[in-house]
Amino acid sequence: MTASSRRRGAAILAGGAAAALLLAACGGSDDSGGTATPTGDNTTAAPSPTGDVPAGCEPYAAYLGNEGTTVNLFTSILPPEQQLFEESWLKFEECTGIDIVYEASDQFEAQLPTRIAGGNAPDIAFIPQPGLLQTLVERGGPVAAPAATVANVDEYWNPAWKAYGTVDGTFYAAPLGSNMKSFVWYSPKVFADNGYEVPTTWDGMFELSDQMVADGITPWCGGMESGGATGWPATDWLEQVMLRLYGGDVYDQWVNHELVFNSPEVTEAMNVVASWMKNEEYVNGGHVTGQGYGNVASIPTVAFQDAGVGIIPGECGMLQQASFYANFWANFDENAVIAEDGDVFAFYLPEITSDVPTPIVGGGEFVTAFADRAEVQAVQTYLASPEFATSKASLGTWVSANSGVPLDTYANPIDRLSAEFLTDQTGTFRFDASDLMPAAVGAGAFWTQMTAWFAEDKPTEAVLQAIDDAWPAS
């Protein structure tokens, strides 16, 4: 392909507001849960504290008055991360007298609806996808978030996060942890040795790719095997391009199937991905020990965890993958240093057009309540506060899109870089599209058809039509 075709389409007073709202709110609740107000401006909250606040408990003053109560929390987040969560709110529990009982299950998504239907809903659940929140609301499960929680989200998050916690105009769920998918991994040492600069524009990234080809370095690594989820990295590549080409509104239409897959817009985005990750000059496919790298068709057979094997030795130049890929570099070199001047680091996948400012694809969890007791609302509001997010982030291996967390809280440079972009309230943030689509598409045809596009070179139109055909009728 020509260079032009490759570039087709390239034309704190933390918690202050919440504290004020909680202090002003009236106490009282229904111990068995209750019916939320339709607007989400539920003002029932922790009673106002009485007497002096114990030394060291000033950040938790708004949550006092709930001593001796228990809040049950249900999540899919298992050990060892469980221990970090429990450590992060120890001071909150000590100061407020609220006991947060943590329960985790690897069958969370199957068990939660069953528990709700059986009248055994947890007080709070960490919901991993907005689509699940909508399903639960349709079944009458969650209660609207209190006003103090709403205030935290309004102050500290990009507005898109609030939209993902809202169903039919009612806000239910504040964001919790976040992840950044709009990264490109590279080796700073390889770049320095070859005189390469980190690209800051889409065109510049492909000019660098062309230079790498000329220098005998394959510019891009590829791998998308993931067991029953094989194909998801390719869906991410398309999502990155869709958001960068068209912006948030069109991306939302696509997610909701108001813009079908087999449309000129999605077809154009597929052409951009084809000129990038299906370009035989650009991509190292599967690596076989002793045999070198395969071609584009081998990408679906390479575990996504192994895709970056060529980065540190300079056998491929770049890998588009999420922030969590930081966990895999030790598999290739146990002494690998992840830093701007280290063995490996990441840069932001650039904009395609200035019409879409700072496009970011990411994901995260949402804190959803199923009871409106005062202690439940206190925990829900605290989990949406900068105080909690800072406490949790300081323990490592976790990032929040809460802009009230000082960036120097993050000891890990990739976590810090992720937070820098995720907390940009003027950026164009959107949730991973396949996670928002119906399961038959987002965890089905979208994965399998993108796999066929690479493995079999299935025609683009046929791929897109097959995904459309899998969309549920209602």
N, C-alpha and C positions, 0 to 999 in steps of 0.2 A: 504494500500500500504506500501511497505517497505521503509526504509529511502533512500536506493539507488534509488528506482524508483521515489521518490519524488524529487530527485535531478538529474533527467535525463537531460542530456545536459549540466551539470555543468562543463564539462572539462575546466607731460603731458602738453605737450603743446596742449591742446585740439583744434582740428579743424585746426591746423596749415597748413597741406597739402591742405585742402580744401580752406582755405583763400588765400593761394598763387596762387592756380589755378584760383580762382574767380578774384583775382586782376590782373592776367595776361591775363584773357580772354577778348575778344573784346565784346563791347556792340552791341545792335541791335537785333531785332527779328520781327516776324510777329505777330501782335496783335491778330490775329484770330487763332493762333496755327500754327503748321507747321509740316513738314515731318522730322522725326529724321534721323540721320545718321545711317547706318546699323550696325556699330560697337558699338554704344552706347557712343562713345567718343565725344559727342556733346560739343563743347567748348563755345557756346553762353551762356553768363551769365551776372550777374549784372555788369554795368559799373564800372570802377575804381572810387573810391571816390575822390572827389576833395576838397581841403582845409583841415582844421583841423577837426579831429574827436571829436565830443562833449564829454565832460567828462562823464565817465560812460558807453560810447558806444563803447569802444575799442573792445570788443568781437564781435561786429557786423560790424566792419569796412569793411569787404569784401562784405557786402550786401548793402552798401550805394549807392546812385544814383538812387533810385527807389521811391522817395518821391511822394505821391499823387496817388499811384497805388493801385489796389485791386486784391486780389487773392481769388477766391471762392473755398471752400473746402467742399467736400461731404463725409459723413461717416455713418456708422450704430451705432456709439458710441453716446448714448443718455445721457441726464442729469441723475445724477449729474456729471458724468465724463466729460461732455462737458465743464462745468464751469472750471474744473481743467486744461483742455487743453487751454482754452482761457486765463486763468491766467498765464500759463506757458510761453506764448509767448508775453505777454504784453510789456516787455522791448524791445524785437525785433521790435515790431510794433512801439513803441515810437521812437526808434533810427533810424529805416530805413524809416519810413513814409509809409510802406506797411500795408494796412488794410486786415487782414485775416478774411474773412466772413465764419463762420462755419454754416453748414447746416447738420442736422442729420435726419435719417428716419429709422423706423423699417421695411421698405420695400426696403431697400437699394439695395439688390441684384437684385430685379425685376426692380427697377426704373433706375438704372445706365445704363444698356444696352439700355433701351428705350430712355433715354436722349441723349446718344451718337448717336443713330440712327437718332434722330430728330434734330441733330445739336446743341444740348443744353448741351454739355458735361461740367462738372465742370472743373476748372483749375487743381485741384488735388483731388484725392479720396484715402481714406484709404481702401485698398483691404484686406478682412479678410482671403483669401485663395489663394495659388499659382495657383490652378486650375482655378479660376475665372480670374486671370491675363492672363493666357494662352488663355482662351476663348476670352477675350477682344482684345488681340493682333491679334488673328486670324480674328477678325472682323474689324481690322484696327483702333482701338481706341487710345491706349496710344502712347506717344512719348518716345524716348530713354532718359535715364537720362543723365544729363550733366557730364562732366569730374570731376567737383568738388564733386558731389555726389558720383561718383564711387570711388574717392580717399578716402572719409570718410568710405565707406563700406569696402574697401580693408584694411584700417588701423585698424578699430575698431571692426570688426565682424568676427566670425567664418566663414570660406569660404562657408559653406553650406548655410548660409543665402543669400549670393550673388547668388548662384545657383538657389535658389527659386525665386529670382527676375529677372531671366534671361529666355528669350524665344528664341529658335533658335539662340543662340549665341549673342543676343543683351540684354544688361542690361537695365531694365526699372524701377525697383521698389526697393527702399531701405527699409529695415525693420524698424519698428516703435516700438510698444510695444511687449513684449514677455511673454510667460508663461511656467512654468516648470511642466512637468507631471511625472517626474521620482522621485517621493517622496513616502515615507511611513510615515504615521502619527502614533504617539504613545503617551503615557502619561509618561513623565519623572518621575513623582511621583510614578506611578505604577512600573516602571522599578526599581527605587531606592529601593522601599519597598521590592521588590522581588530579588534584587541583580542582575538584568539583565544589560548587557552592550549593547549599540547600535551596531548592527552587521555591519561590514565593508566588508564582503565577502558574496557571494551568499550561499555558504555552511554554513557559520556562521549564516545566517538568518534562515536557516531551522533547524540547531541545536538548535537555540533559540526557534523555533516553537515547536520542540519536547519537549524541557524542559517545555514550557508553558503547553503543553498537560499533562505532568507528574504532573505539579503543579495544575491542575484543571482549567486552564485558556484557553479558546479557542483562538488560536493565531491570527486568521484573521477575520475581519468584511467583510460583503458583501452586496451590494445593487446596482442594475442596472436599476431600473425603472426610466424613464424620459419621460413620455408621448409618443409622436410620435417618440422620439429618444431612446426609451428603448433599452438597449443592448450596448450602446456606452462604458460604463466602461469596459465591457468584451473585446471589440475590443482594448481598451488601454492595457489591460493585455497581449493580444497576441502581440501587437506592441512592448511592452517592452521586451518580450522574444525574438522575432524575431531579434531585433537590438542587443541584448546582445549575442545571439548565433552566429550570422552570420556577423554582421558588416554592414556598410553603403551601400556597393555596392550590396549585396544580398537584403537588405531591399529595395533599389531603384528598383531592378528588380521585386520584389514582388509588389511594388506600381504600376508599369507599366504593370503588368500581363505578363512580360517576364518569371517570375517564377509563375506558377499557384498555386492557393490555394491547390488543391489536389495533392501536391507534397510531396516527402519525407521530405523536409526541413520544410514546414509549418506543416505537420503532427507531426513532432518531437516537434516543438514549442507548438502545441496544447497539446501534451502529458505532457509537462512541466507545462502548465497552469492547466491541469486536475489534476496533482499531487499536485498542490498548491491550487487553488481556487475551485476545485470540490472535494477536499478531505474532507470527512465527519468528520474526526477527527480534521480538521484544521479550519473549517469555521462556524461562526455564521451566519445563514441566517436571514430571516426577523424577526424583533422583533414585537411581538403583546403584547400590554399592558395587564398585568395580566396573560399572557400565556408563557412568555419567548421567546426564539429564535426558529426559524424554522430551516429547513435543507437546503442543497444546492439548492434544487429545488425551494425554496421560494425566493432566491436572486433576480430573475427578478421581483418580486412583491414589493420589498422594494425600495422606492425612494432613489436615490443615495445620496441625501442630508441628509437622515436619517441613512445612513450606519454606521456612526461613533458613534452612540449613546452609544455603550458599551465601548468606549475607556477610557473616564475619570473615570468611576466607576470600571474599570479593568475587565469587563465582556468579552471583547475581547481585544487582545493585539495590533494589528496593522491593518492599513487600507492603501491600495495602492490607492492613489488619488493625484490629481494635487495640485499645490500651491494655487489655488483659493478656495480650500476647507477651507482655513482659515476663510472664511466668514461665515461658518456654525456652528462653535463651540459654539457661543453664543446662538444658538437655544437649546442646551442641558444644558448649564450652562452660564447664562448671565455674570457671574463673572470669566469665564474661562480665565486663563493667558496663552498666547501663547509665550513660551520661552523655552530655553534649560533646565531650572530648574523649569518650570511651570507646569500647568495642562496638556498641550498638546504641542507637537512640531512635527517636521518631520526630517527624515534622508534620505539620498540619497539611492535609490534602487540600490544595489551593482551590480558590473560587474559579469557576469558569467565566462568569460574568459579574461585573460590579452591580448589576441589577438585583443580585441575590447576596446580601451581605453576610459574610461568615457562615456559610451553610454547615451545619453539624448534624450528623446522624448518630444517635446514641440510644441508650436504654436505661432502665432502672426499676426500682420497686416503689410501691405506693402504700402508705399507712392508712388502712381502712378500719373504721370502728363499727361494731355491731351492737353497741350499747352506749347510752348517753349519760351514764352516771358521772358525777363530778370528777372522780379519780381517773376514769377512762379518758375524759376530755383533757384532764391535766397531762396525762401521759402522751396523748395524741398531739397536743400543742407543744409539749417539750420536744418530742421527736421531730417537729417542724422548725425548731429553733436553731439559731447559730451556736448556742451553748452546747446542745447535744452534738451537732454535726462537727464542731471543733473537737470535742472530747473524743468522738469516734475516729475522726481523721487522724488525730495525733497518735493513735495506736497502730497506724499503717494499714496497708492492703485494702484501702477503702477510699472512695472519692464521693463528694457531695456536690451537687450543682447549686447549693446554698451559697449565695454571694457574701454572706456574713462571716464565712470562715476565712481567716487570714491565710493567704497563699503560703506563707512560711510555716504553716502548721504541717504541711506535707513534706516529710523528710525525703520521700522517694521522688526523684525528678520527673518521672513519667506521670505520677499522680498529680504533681504540682502543675505540669503542663496541661493535663486533662482538665483540672479544675479551672485553669486560666480561661480555657475556651468554654467549658460548660457553664461557667458563671457569667458569661457575657449576655447581659439582658437585652442587648440590641441585635444579637446574632439570630440567624434563622435556624432554630433548633427543631428537629423532628425526630420522633421515635422510629425505631427500626420498623420499616413498612411490613415485612413479613410477620412480625409479632402482632401487628394490628389487624391483619386480614383474617378472614375465617380460616379455621384450621385446615380445611380441605384444600385451601390455596396456600396460605402462608407457611404451613408445615406439611404441605403435600405437593400439589402440582407445580408450585413456584420452584421448589427445590428440585424435583425430578426433571422438569422440563429444562431448567438451566443446566442440569447435568447432561442431558441429552444434547443440548446445544454445543457443549464442549466435546463430549466423548464421541458423539456420532456426527457432529457438524449438521445437526438437524436444522432445517431452514428457519430463519428468524420468524417469519410469518406463521409457520406451523407451530412453533414453540409458543408464541403469544396467543394464538387462537386456542391452543390446548389449555392454557391457563385460564382464559376466559370461560371455556366450556366447563371447567371444574368449579366455577363460582356458584355457590348455592343459590337456588332460585328465590329464596326468601330469607 
